[in-house]
């Protein structure tokens, strides 16, 4: 039966698609940008395309340098991509699931890219992102610099400050307005008052010593990329430490060295008070 099936396929002009060996996927899924990398053996890939059914939402070349990927895989080339998302979409039929495809130059070969670490959630997160109010937002966490958590977030062409959220396990999300001056943002098409700065010592009790991250949404689905893999706020100082230190440094107060003095009634003669 298998031989008859193969002969029938040859007769009908049908051929089995060759399996493409490839690696990669989506590293960052952000409201304004989708970035990642893809490497396919023996198949030169040219671009990535975000599609919803027949609608092309965005496109980008696969041409960015990723020395870390090339070194790990022993690959020569530029396998990285950064797909900029529009702030607004035309009318779209949302019945088909959104897909991110990597294609060869002639379009004959294509691969569907998924979110690294969460491949089964890719379509749902893409749809939530494209249908939400966050679309077009960009941002970055620079890290803990000079005692403050710093970074930026905003949308191209938007003058109104964006708001992001500081997250930590066991804590309610903390809103952060992005209205501080930060040089260099005009090159990204953002107003220079799109920076943020958070003083860890001004945070409510319980945040000190916590690992934190920033997200575009209050629910915590879409994280801002950050310079460091792990950010931990400095531990909150003990409110009593200053008091204890002041007591210990007070040279006039010598605990434990107080002498008791016995008081004698006035009617007791002076010579008897020595006994």
Secondary structure by P-SEA (a helix, b strand, c coil): caaaaaaaaaaaccccccccccccccccccccccccccccccccccbbbbbcccccccccccccccaaaaaaaccccccbbbbbbbcccccccccccbbbbbbcccccbbbbbcccccccaaaaaaaaaaacccccccccccccccccccccccccccccbbbbbbbcccccbbbbbcccccccccccccccccbbbbcccccccccccccccccccccccccccccccccccccccccaaaaaaaaaaccccccccbbbbbbbccccccccccc
